[in-house]
């Protein structure tokens, strides 16, 4: 059981099929704009569909049911509040 402290992790730290709410994108303006255009938006729910071992791409499903493949480096910049 979680206490009142929110559990915020980077997207790469989430487990397969885990859901969460995007809380922050730590990157430059271009990275943020690109992610927003793909549907990865702060305040919106995403689900980690897959993550390959050893720094492979991370696949997420956005709130609008669109699957997006993200590079490992970009995935490290997406901070998510994990839903338990």
C-alpha positions as CSV (number, residue, x, y, z in Angstrom):
1,X,0.0,0.0,0.0
2,X,1.4,3.4,-1.0
3,X,1.5,6.3,1.4
4,X,0.7,9.9,0.5
5,X,4.0,10.3,-1.3
6,X,3.4,10.0,-5.1
7,X,5.4,7.4,-6.9
8,X,7.0,9.2,-9.9
9,X,9.4,7.3,-12.1
10,X,10.8,7.6,-15.5
11,X,9.0,5.8,-18.3
12,X,11.9,3.3,-18.6
13,X,11.4,2.3,-15.0
14,X,7.8,1.4,-15.4
15,X,6.8,-2.3,-15.8
16,X,5.1,-3.8,-18.8
17,X,1.3,-3.1,-18.8
18,X,1.7,-0.5,-16.0
19,X,-0.3,2.6,-16.2
20,X,0.4,6.1,-15.0
21,X,-0.2,9.8,-15.5
22,X,2.5,11.8,-17.3
23,X,3.7,14.5,-14.8
24,X,6.7,16.0,-16.5
25,X,8.8,15.9,-19.7
26,X,12.3,16.9,-19.0
27,X,13.8,17.9,-22.3
28,X,14.1,20.8,-24.7
29,X,11.3,22.5,-26.4
30,X,11.6,20.3,-29.5
31,X,11.4,17.1,-27.5
32,X,8.3,18.3,-25.6
33,X,6.6,19.5,-28.8
34,X,7.3,16.2,-30.5
35,X,5.9,14.1,-27.6
36,X,2.8,16.3,-27.3
37,X,2.2,15.8,-31.0
38,X,2.4,12.1,-30.5
39,X,-0.1,12.2,-27.6
40,X,2.3,12.0,-24.7
41,X,1.0,14.9,-22.8
42,X,1.5,16.0,-19.2
43,X,-1.7,15.2,-17.2
44,X,-2.8,12.5,-19.5
45,X,-2.7,8.7,-18.8
46,X,-0.4,6.4,-20.6
47,X,0.2,2.6,-20.5
48,X,3.6,1.0,-21.1
49,X,2.8,-1.7,-23.6
50,X,6.3,-3.0,-24.0
51,X,9.9,-2.3,-23.2
52,X,12.8,-4.2,-24.6
53,X,15.7,-5.2,-22.5
54,X,19.0,-3.4,-22.9
55,X,17.9,0.1,-24.0
56,X,15.6,-0.8,-26.8
57,X,12.5,1.2,-27.8
58,X,9.6,1.7,-25.3
59,X,6.1,1.3,-26.7
60,X,3.3,3.2,-24.9
61,X,-0.4,3.4,-25.5
62,X,-1.7,7.0,-25.1
63,X,-5.1,8.0,-23.6
64,X,-6.5,8.1,-27.1
65,X,-5.5,4.4,-27.7
66,X,-2.6,5.2,-30.0
67,X,0.5,3.1,-29.7
68,X,3.8,5.1,-29.9
69,X,7.3,3.7,-30.0
70,X,9.8,5.9,-28.2
71,X,13.6,5.7,-28.1
72,X,15.2,4.8,-24.8
73,X,16.8,8.2,-24.4
74,X,13.5,10.1,-24.9
75,X,11.7,7.6,-22.5
76,X,14.1,8.5,-19.8
77,X,12.9,12.1,-20.0
78,X,9.2,11.3,-19.4
79,X,8.3,11.3,-15.7
80,X,5.1,9.3,-14.8
81,X,3.1,9.0,-11.6
82,X,2.4,5.3,-11.5
83,X,-1.2,4.2,-10.9
84,X,-1.4,1.3,-8.4
